[in-house]
Amino acid sequence: MTDLENVSFQRTSGEKLPFEGDNFDVVISNGVVNLIPDKAAALREAMRVLIPGGRLMVADQFMAGQLQKDLKARLDSRFQ
């Protein structure tokens, strides 16, 4: 999959990472946190596995505020 010797891919739960603490320089989450039921646990895990002074990068979608009823009705009708 890659010629890099220090890269691996693992499928795991974001709420319980199978890595020792203080193990990574960088943790990157791109479009994942919004899909995890316990977001606080996922962020705690990311911070747990980072070395002191490590970096966390999260890029995701979120909604601020309430979805307007008319907009919700329009969206609902598109997917029926």
N, C-alpha and C positions, 0 to 999 in steps of 0.2 A: 504494500500500500504506500509505503514511503521509504526513501533511502536514509532517512535520519535515524540514527541509532538511539537517540535519547527521547523518542516520541512513542507514546502508546495510546491506544484508544480503548476505553472501557465503558460499558453500559452499566449504569448504576443509578441509585436513587439520589437525588439532590438533597434529600433530607437526612441521609445517613451515608456519608462518603466513606469508602473503604481504604482510607489513607491515614497514616500517622499524622499527628498534629505538627505544626511548624515544618512543613515539608515542601511547600511550593513558593516560588518567588512571585508568581502571578496566577490569579484565578480569573478566567474570562467566562462570562455567561451572556450569550447572545440569543435573545428570544426564548428563554427557558423559564425564568422565574415566574412569569404569569401563568405557566402551566402546572406549577408545583402547588399542591394543596396547602402545605404548611410553609409559607414563604419565610417566616421568621426562622424556622429550623434550617432551611436551606441557606440563609444568609449567615447564621451562626456556624454552620458547617464550613462554609467558604472561608470565614474568618479563622476558624480553628486550624485549617490546613495551611494557611498562609504563614510564612516565616515573619518574625517581627520586622516591620517596615515593608512587608510585601504589598502588592497592589491588587486591588479588586476592581474589575471593570464589568459593569452590568449595562447592557443595552436591551431595552424591552419596551413593550407597549403597556399603557395603563390608561384608565379613564378617570378623570378628575370630575367629581360632581355626579349628578343624576343624569341619566339618559332621558331626554325629553320624550314625553308620551307620543307626540306626533311623529318624531323621528323613529322611535321604537316601532310604532305601527307600520311605518313605511319599510323598515328593515325586515320586520316579521313577514310582511306580505311578499317580499322578494324571495324568501326561502320556503314558501309553501308550495 
